[in-house]
Every structure is written in C-alpha cells, then in structure tokens.
Amino acid sequence: MSEPLSDMLTCVVLAPMDRTLDPALYTTLSERDWSPRVEHDPRMAMAEACLVRRELQLRAAWQLESGQAPGLVIASHPQADLVDAMRTSMARHVPDIPIWTTNGSQIEPLNDAARNAF
C-alpha cells in the first residue's frame, strides 16, 4: 500500500547554523502549506531545491500532485559570497525555482519565478 501524500509542499530554507530561525517564519510557511527543510550550506540548499523540484515534476507527471514548488527561502546568511554564487548558478541553470528572502516572519520574492509563483 502506498504512503499517503502530504498536503504540504516542501520548501528549502537556507539559514545560518549558529542562529535559530524566527518561530514566526515557521508559522508563515505553514500558512502557505509549505513544510521547511532547513539547510545550512548554500550548495546543499541548491541541491535540495533541485531535488524537491524534480520530485514535484515526477508527481505531476503521474498526476499525484500539481502545483509549483515553493522553492528556496534564504534567511540572512553569513556566507554572502557563496549565497550570491548559488543565486547566480540557479538563475542560469534552474531559473524556474522560486527564490525568496526573509528577515523574520515575512517572505519576499527575489526572482521572477517567485514573483510569478502564486
């Protein structure tokens, strides 16, 4: 028997390891029906966002789930150079993955995919 699908979509949250995320951010994500997968390294966050995107594409192909991936939420991160490199790489190779930013509980779009997501 197959496992029931969750109604929540996975989003990847890039956050510094040495700081906890604002609990209000979890509430904001939950209100959007997004389940966060927290990563601390920009390269791993990009890889995870690509894997989530691929999983949703496969589910859509089998008509198990529809909708666009929530994408990647970037919390304030100390490795600015790596984050900039990740964003440049994503813009070039996977521009359809929405990228958001947060400085607390609110999220704001950082790319066209996020601005057009919902």
OpenMM code with the backbone's topology and positions (N, CA, C; nanometers):
from openmm import Vec3, app, unit

residues = "MET SER GLU PRO LEU SER ASP MET LEU THR CYS VAL VAL LEU ALA PRO MET ASP ARG THR LEU ASP PRO ALA LEU TYR THR THR LEU SER GLU ARG ASP TRP SER PRO ARG VAL GLU HIS ASP PRO ARG MET ALA MET ALA GLU ALA CYS LEU VAL ARG ARG GLU LEU GLN LEU ARG ALA ALA TRP GLN LEU GLU SER GLY GLN ALA PRO GLY LEU VAL ILE ALA SER HIS PRO GLN ALA ASP LEU VAL ASP ALA MET ARG THR SER MET ALA ARG HIS VAL PRO ASP ILE PRO ILE TRP THR THR ASN GLY SER GLN ILE GLU PRO LEU ASN ASP ALA ALA ARG ASN ALA PHE".split()
positions = [
    Vec3(0.0844, -0.1171, 0.0000),
    Vec3(0.0000, 0.0000, 0.0000),
    Vec3(0.0889, 0.1233, 0.0000),
    Vec3(0.0521, 0.2226, -0.0764),
    Vec3(0.1359, 0.3421, -0.0845),
    Vec3(0.1088, 0.4350, 0.0330),
    Vec3(0.2090, 0.5141, 0.0630),
    Vec3(0.2029, 0.6114, 0.1720),
    Vec3(0.1196, 0.7313, 0.1276),
    Vec3(0.0301, 0.7832, 0.2136),
    Vec3(-0.0497, 0.8992, 0.1732),
    Vec3(0.0379, 1.0216, 0.1526),
    Vec3(0.0014, 1.1016, 0.0542),
    Vec3(0.0771, 1.2225, 0.0247),
    Vec3(0.0369, 1.3330, 0.1208),
    Vec3(0.1333, 1.4082, 0.1635),
    Vec3(0.1064, 1.5225, 0.2496),
    Vec3(0.0502, 1.6353, 0.1654),
    Vec3(-0.0364, 1.7161, 0.2252),
    Vec3(-0.0889, 1.8328, 0.1556),
    Vec3(0.0137, 1.9444, 0.1507),
    Vec3(0.1171, 1.9359, 0.2343),
    Vec3(0.2175, 2.0415, 0.2413),
    Vec3(0.3268, 2.0170, 0.1381),
    Vec3(0.3717, 2.1242, 0.0759),
    Vec3(0.4815, 2.1168, -0.0191),
    Vec3(0.6120, 2.1484, 0.0524),
    Vec3(0.7167, 2.0817, 0.0141),
    Vec3(0.8467, 2.1046, 0.0761),
    Vec3(0.9114, 2.2288, 0.0182),
    Vec3(0.9611, 2.3155, 0.1068),
    Vec3(1.0449, 2.4270, 0.0653),
    Vec3(1.1786, 2.4104, 0.1366),
    Vec3(1.2813, 2.4621, 0.0767),
    Vec3(1.4147, 2.4556, 0.1361),
    Vec3(1.4441, 2.5915, 0.1974),
    Vec3(1.4907, 2.5904, 0.3212),
    Vec3(1.5261, 2.7146, 0.3908),
    Vec3(1.6767, 2.7137, 0.4148),
    Vec3(1.7456, 2.8113, 0.3593),
    Vec3(1.8887, 2.8284, 0.3816),
    Vec3(1.9053, 2.9221, 0.4999),
    Vec3(1.9666, 2.8714, 0.6057),
    Vec3(1.9810, 2.9504, 0.7282),
    Vec3(2.1168, 2.9237, 0.7908),
    Vec3(2.1720, 3.0227, 0.8616),
    Vec3(2.2996, 3.0024, 0.9295),
    Vec3(2.2842, 2.8976, 1.0400),
    Vec3(2.3888, 2.8210, 1.0589),
    Vec3(2.3851, 2.7147, 1.1587),
    Vec3(2.3839, 2.7703, 1.3011),
    Vec3(2.4435, 2.8859, 1.3199),
    Vec3(2.4615, 2.9377, 1.4555),
    Vec3(2.3444, 3.0227, 1.5059),
    Vec3(2.2383, 3.0354, 1.4256),
    Vec3(2.1215, 3.1127, 1.4689),
    Vec3(1.9947, 3.0333, 1.4452),
    Vec3(1.9003, 3.0445, 1.5383),
    Vec3(1.7726, 2.9773, 1.5190),
    Vec3(1.6830, 3.0635, 1.4308),
    Vec3(1.5977, 2.9979, 1.3578),
    Vec3(1.5020, 3.0699, 1.2744),
    Vec3(1.3919, 3.1287, 1.3612),
    Vec3(1.3408, 3.2410, 1.3191),
    Vec3(1.2293, 3.3051, 1.3873),
    Vec3(1.1105, 3.2087, 1.3848),
    Vec3(1.0537, 3.1748, 1.5001),
    Vec3(0.9380, 3.0844, 1.5028),
    Vec3(0.8223, 3.1343, 1.4154),
    Vec3(0.8109, 3.2656, 1.3986),
    Vec3(0.7047, 3.3206, 1.3137),
    Vec3(0.7231, 3.2800, 1.1675),
    Vec3(0.8481, 3.2532, 1.1254),
    Vec3(0.8718, 3.2087, 0.9887),
    Vec3(0.8067, 3.0719, 0.9673),
    Vec3(0.8196, 2.9839, 1.0661),
    Vec3(0.7551, 2.8529, 1.0545),
    Vec3(0.6038, 2.8684, 1.0396),
    Vec3(0.5459, 2.9639, 1.1106),
    Vec3(0.4026, 2.9907, 1.1004),
    Vec3(0.3682, 3.0408, 0.9605),
    Vec3(0.4473, 3.1341, 0.9079),
    Vec3(0.4242, 3.1879, 0.7738),
    Vec3(0.4306, 3.0774, 0.6688),
    Vec3(0.5314, 2.9915, 0.6797),
    Vec3(0.5454, 2.8819, 0.5839),
    Vec3(0.4279, 2.7849, 0.5949),
    Vec3(0.3879, 2.7544, 0.7174),
    Vec3(0.2755, 2.6640, 0.7401),
    Vec3(0.1459, 2.7206, 0.6816),
    Vec3(0.1270, 2.8503, 0.6939),
    Vec3(0.0076, 2.9147, 0.6375),
    Vec3(0.0031, 2.9025, 0.4854),
    Vec3(0.1188, 2.8879, 0.4234),
    Vec3(0.1264, 2.8683, 0.2783),
    Vec3(0.1238, 2.7194, 0.2431),
    Vec3(0.1102, 2.6345, 0.3440),
    Vec3(0.1144, 2.4885, 0.3274),
    Vec3(0.2511, 2.4407, 0.2786),
    Vec3(0.3553, 2.5066, 0.3298),
    Vec3(0.4923, 2.4682, 0.2984),
    Vec3(0.5556, 2.4046, 0.4211),
    Vec3(0.6241, 2.2967, 0.3990),
    Vec3(0.6975, 2.2281, 0.5044),
    Vec3(0.8470, 2.2551, 0.4829),
    Vec3(0.9135, 2.3220, 0.5783),
    Vec3(1.0539, 2.3597, 0.5561),
    Vec3(1.1518, 2.2443, 0.5758),
    Vec3(1.2495, 2.2403, 0.4887),
    Vec3(1.3660, 2.1516, 0.5021),
    Vec3(1.4850, 2.2464, 0.5155),
    Vec3(1.5423, 2.2555, 0.6339),
    Vec3(1.6468, 2.3539, 0.6637),
    Vec3(1.7835, 2.3006, 0.6226),
    Vec3(1.8560, 2.3834, 0.5498),
    Vec3(1.9951, 2.3564, 0.5106),
    Vec3(2.0807, 2.4732, 0.5569),
    Vec3(2.2084, 2.4452, 0.5825),
    Vec3(2.2986, 2.5487, 0.6309),
    Vec3(2.4061, 2.5870, 0.5295),
    Vec3(2.4247, 2.5067, 0.4281),
    Vec3(2.5257, 2.5325, 0.3257),
    Vec3(2.4550, 2.5696, 0.1953),
    Vec3(2.4937, 2.6814, 0.1318),
    Vec3(2.4274, 2.7227, 0.0080),
    Vec3(2.4290, 2.6162, -0.1024),
    Vec3(2.5382, 2.5414, -0.1129),
    Vec3(2.5452, 2.4377, -0.2173),
    Vec3(2.4451, 2.3264, -0.1910),
    Vec3(2.4333, 2.2870, -0.0641),
    Vec3(2.3369, 2.1828, -0.0282),
    Vec3(2.1937, 2.2333, -0.0453),
    Vec3(2.1703, 2.3602, -0.0145),
    Vec3(2.0368, 2.4175, -0.0304),
    Vec3(1.9950, 2.4153, -0.1773),
    Vec3(2.0890, 2.4504, -0.2659),
    Vec3(2.0584, 2.4472, -0.4086),
    Vec3(2.0289, 2.3046, -0.4536),
    Vec3(2.1095, 2.2099, -0.4097),
    Vec3(2.0885, 2.0701, -0.4465),
    Vec3(1.9525, 2.0209, -0.3968),
    Vec3(1.9180, 2.0527, -0.2737),
    Vec3(1.7893, 2.0125, -0.2179),
    Vec3(1.6735, 2.0754, -0.2945),
    Vec3(1.6845, 2.2042, -0.3286),
    Vec3(1.5785, 2.2713, -0.4043),
    Vec3(1.5593, 2.2030, -0.5402),
    Vec3(1.6682, 2.1625, -0.6031),
    Vec3(1.6593, 2.0925, -0.7314),
    Vec3(1.5936, 1.9554, -0.7147),
    Vec3(1.6259, 1.8853, -0.6068),
    Vec3(1.5645, 1.7544, -0.5808),
    Vec3(1.4151, 1.7677, -0.5541),
    Vec3(1.3766, 1.8675, -0.4771),
    Vec3(1.2338, 1.8904, -0.4491),
    Vec3(1.1614, 1.9223, -0.5795),
    Vec3(1.2217, 2.0065, -0.6605),
    Vec3(1.1637, 2.0428, -0.7912),
    Vec3(1.1422, 1.9184, -0.8760),
    Vec3(1.2424, 1.8320, -0.8801),
    Vec3(1.2339, 1.7090, -0.9603),
    Vec3(1.1251, 1.6162, -0.9067),
    Vec3(1.1158, 1.6040, -0.7767),
    Vec3(1.0130, 1.5187, -0.7169),
    Vec3(0.8730, 1.5689, -0.7542),
    Vec3(0.8518, 1.7007, -0.7483),
    Vec3(0.7217, 1.7565, -0.7849),
    Vec3(0.6924, 1.7369, -0.9336),
    Vec3(0.7950, 1.7445, -1.0171),
    Vec3(0.7754, 1.7208, -1.1597),
    Vec3(0.7306, 1.5770, -1.1843),
    Vec3(0.7922, 1.4824, -1.1130),
    Vec3(0.7545, 1.3414, -1.1283),
    Vec3(0.6130, 1.3169, -1.0775),
    Vec3(0.5777, 1.3764, -0.9646),
    Vec3(0.4420, 1.3605, -0.9120),
    Vec3(0.3391, 1.4202, -1.0079),
    Vec3(0.3713, 1.5348, -1.0666),
    Vec3(0.2801, 1.5974, -1.1618),
    Vec3(0.2637, 1.5099, -1.2859),
    Vec3(0.3726, 1.4472, -1.3295),
    Vec3(0.3669, 1.3600, -1.4461),
    Vec3(0.2754, 1.2397, -1.4212),
    Vec3(0.2733, 1.1939, -1.2974),
    Vec3(0.1869, 1.0810, -1.2603),
    Vec3(0.0535, 1.1300, -1.2050),
    Vec3(0.0294, 1.2584, -1.2134),
    Vec3(-0.0942, 1.3217, -1.1672),
    Vec3(-0.1226, 1.2926, -1.0201),
    Vec3(-0.0152, 1.2831, -0.9418),
    Vec3(-0.0290, 1.2612, -0.7983),
    Vec3(-0.0361, 1.3933, -0.7233),
    Vec3(0.0160, 1.4954, -0.7838),
    Vec3(0.0193, 1.6263, -0.7193),
    Vec3(0.0437, 1.7307, -0.8262),
    Vec3(-0.0158, 1.8440, -0.8092),
    Vec3(0.0093, 1.9517, -0.9049),
    Vec3(0.0557, 2.0741, -0.8285),
    Vec3(0.0975, 2.1723, -0.8991),
    Vec3(0.1417, 2.2960, -0.8350),
    Vec3(0.2904, 2.3154, -0.8501),
    Vec3(0.3296, 2.4360, -0.8265),
    Vec3(0.4691, 2.4734, -0.8409),
    Vec3(0.5419, 2.4583, -0.7083),
    Vec3(0.6675, 2.4237, -0.7160),
    Vec3(0.7496, 2.4107, -0.5957),
    Vec3(0.7610, 2.5451, -0.5256),
    Vec3(0.7492, 2.5459, -0.3922),
    Vec3(0.7690, 2.6701, -0.3181),
    Vec3(0.9092, 2.7264, -0.3388),
    Vec3(1.0055, 2.6383, -0.3618),
    Vec3(1.1406, 2.6824, -0.3904),
    Vec3(1.2288, 2.6964, -0.2689),
    Vec3(1.3086, 2.8011, -0.2694),
    Vec3(1.4141, 2.8224, -0.1716),
    Vec3(1.3887, 2.9531, -0.0981),
    Vec3(1.3953, 2.9465, 0.0352),
    Vec3(1.3814, 3.0654, 0.1190),
    Vec3(1.5176, 3.0917, 0.1814),
    Vec3(1.5729, 3.2106, 0.1589),
    Vec3(1.7055, 3.2445, 0.2109),
    Vec3(1.6905, 3.3348, 0.3319),
    Vec3(1.7306, 3.2826, 0.4476),
    Vec3(1.7369, 3.3651, 0.5677),
    Vec3(1.8715, 3.4374, 0.5649),
    Vec3(1.8853, 3.5424, 0.6400),
    Vec3(2.0110, 3.6160, 0.6465),
    Vec3(2.1246, 3.5169, 0.6693),
    Vec3(2.2246, 3.5189, 0.5835),
    Vec3(2.3297, 3.4167, 0.5875),
    Vec3(2.4684, 3.4815, 0.5827),
    Vec3(2.5604, 3.4360, 0.6694),
    Vec3(2.6927, 3.4990, 0.6763),
    Vec3(2.7825, 3.4720, 0.5558),
    Vec3(2.7546, 3.3669, 0.4784),
    Vec3(2.8394, 3.3334, 0.3642),
    Vec3(2.7853, 3.4007, 0.2377),
    Vec3(2.7874, 3.5325, 0.2365),
    Vec3(2.7261, 3.6104, 0.1283),
    Vec3(2.7830, 3.5741, -0.0090),
    Vec3(2.9134, 3.5518, -0.0187),
    Vec3(2.9729, 3.5177, -0.1481),
    Vec3(2.9185, 3.3856, -0.2015),
    Vec3(2.9056, 3.2850, -0.1131),
    Vec3(2.8512, 3.1558, -0.1555),
    Vec3(2.7032, 3.1673, -0.1912),
    Vec3(2.6294, 3.2473, -0.1169),
    Vec3(2.4876, 3.2676, -0.1463),
    Vec3(2.4724, 3.3373, -0.2810),
    Vec3(2.5533, 3.4393, -0.3085),
    Vec3(2.5489, 3.5082, -0.4376),
    Vec3(2.5842, 3.4129, -0.5516),
    Vec3(2.6847, 3.3295, -0.5312),
    Vec3(2.7236, 3.2322, -0.6335),
    Vec3(2.6110, 3.1315, -0.6578),
    Vec3(2.5451, 3.0883, -0.5503),
    Vec3(2.4341, 2.9952, -0.5624),
    Vec3(2.3205, 3.0594, -0.6426),
    Vec3(2.2868, 3.1845, -0.6104),
    Vec3(2.1778, 3.2531, -0.6811),
    Vec3(2.2115, 3.2717, -0.8292),
    Vec3(2.3354, 3.3053, -0.8595),
    Vec3(2.3779, 3.3205, -0.9987),
    Vec3(2.3659, 3.1882, -1.0726),
    Vec3(2.4107, 3.0808, -1.0086),
    Vec3(2.4034, 2.9483, -1.0693),
    Vec3(2.2585, 2.9045, -1.0907),
    Vec3(2.1729, 2.9305, -0.9917),
    Vec3(2.0324, 2.8937, -1.0059),
    Vec3(1.9656, 2.9745, -1.1168),
    Vec3(1.9989, 3.1018, -1.1277),
    Vec3(1.9416, 3.1855, -1.2334),
    Vec3(1.9797, 3.1324, -1.3713),
    Vec3(2.0971, 3.0773, -1.3792),
    Vec3(2.1456, 3.0265, -1.5079),
    Vec3(2.0910, 2.8882, -1.5406),
    Vec3(2.0871, 2.7986, -1.4406),
    Vec3(2.0551, 2.6582, -1.4665),
    Vec3(1.9124, 2.6168, -1.4304),
    Vec3(1.8536, 2.6783, -1.3295),
    Vec3(1.7181, 2.6419, -1.2869),
    Vec3(1.6380, 2.7683, -1.2534),
    Vec3(1.6176, 2.8545, -1.3530),
    Vec3(1.5505, 2.9821, -1.3260),
    Vec3(1.4041, 2.9667, -1.2849),
    Vec3(1.3475, 2.8484, -1.3036),
    Vec3(1.2074, 2.8268, -1.2681),
    Vec3(1.1863, 2.7968, -1.1198),
    Vec3(1.2938, 2.7799, -1.0432),
    Vec3(1.2796, 2.7571, -0.8992),
    Vec3(1.2651, 2.8927, -0.8300),
    Vec3(1.1524, 2.9132, -0.7623),
    Vec3(1.1333, 3.0401, -0.6913),
    Vec3(1.2347, 3.0575, -0.5780),
    Vec3(1.2857, 3.1790, -0.5640),
    Vec3(1.3776, 3.2116, -0.4541),
    Vec3(1.3168, 3.3274, -0.3770),
    Vec3(1.3102, 3.3114, -0.2455),
    Vec3(1.2507, 3.4079, -0.1549),
    Vec3(1.3554, 3.4521, -0.0537),
    Vec3(1.3321, 3.5621, 0.0112),
    Vec3(1.4183, 3.6060, 0.1205),
    Vec3(1.3314, 3.6321, 0.2428),
    Vec3(1.3932, 3.6228, 0.3589),
    Vec3(1.3235, 3.6521, 0.4832),
    Vec3(1.4189, 3.7157, 0.5822),
    Vec3(1.3676, 3.8041, 0.6614),
    Vec3(1.4414, 3.8622, 0.7733),
    Vec3(1.3574, 3.8489, 0.8990),
    Vec3(1.2850, 3.7432, 0.9088),
    Vec3(1.1960, 3.7205, 1.0219),
    Vec3(1.0798, 3.6352, 0.9786),
    Vec3(0.9595, 3.6893, 0.9925),
    Vec3(0.8414, 3.6098, 0.9623),
    Vec3(0.7896, 3.6278, 0.8200),
    Vec3(0.8217, 3.7377, 0.7552),
    Vec3(0.7717, 3.7647, 0.6206),
    Vec3(0.8679, 3.7112, 0.5155),
    Vec3(0.8128, 3.6725, 0.4009),
    Vec3(0.8979, 3.6329, 0.2888),
    Vec3(0.8675, 3.7239, 0.1705),
    Vec3(0.9724, 3.7549, 0.0954),
    Vec3(0.9633, 3.8419, -0.0209),
    Vec3(1.0307, 3.7738, -0.1392),
    Vec3(0.9758, 3.7880, -0.2611),
    Vec3(1.0363, 3.7246, -0.3782),
    Vec3(1.1697, 3.7883, -0.4156),
    Vec3(1.2619, 3.7029, -0.4604),
    Vec3(1.3928, 3.7505, -0.5075),
    Vec3(1.4133, 3.7288, -0.6570),
    Vec3(1.3285, 3.6488, -0.7191),
    Vec3(1.3458, 3.6266, -0.8629),
    Vec3(1.2081, 3.6232, -0.9304),
    Vec3(1.2083, 3.6200, -1.0632),
    Vec3(1.0826, 3.6217, -1.1383),
    Vec3(0.9975, 3.4998, -1.1081),
    Vec3(1.0589, 3.3835, -1.0889),
    Vec3(0.9828, 3.2627, -1.0583),
    Vec3(0.9048, 3.2796, -0.9295),
    Vec3(0.9621, 3.3444, -0.8301),
    Vec3(0.8908, 3.3681, -0.7031),
    Vec3(0.7811, 3.4732, -0.7218),
    Vec3(0.8111, 3.5771, -0.7986),
    Vec3(0.7107, 3.6820, -0.8210),
    Vec3(0.5887, 3.6272, -0.8963),
    Vec3(0.6100, 3.5276, -0.9812),
    Vec3(0.5021, 3.4708, -1.0612),
    Vec3(0.4448, 3.3423, -1.0037),
    Vec3(0.4921, 3.3008, -0.8867),
    Vec3(0.4578, 3.1698, -0.8320),
    Vec3(0.3108, 3.1543, -0.7953),
    Vec3(0.2511, 3.2573, -0.7410),
    Vec3(0.1149, 3.2357, -0.6891),
    Vec3(0.0237, 3.3451, -0.7279),
] * unit.nanometer
topology = app.Topology()
chain = topology.addChain("A")
for resn in residues:
    res = topology.addResidue(resn, chain)
    for name in ("N", "CA", "C"):
        topology.addAtom(name, app.Element.getBySymbol(name[0]), res)
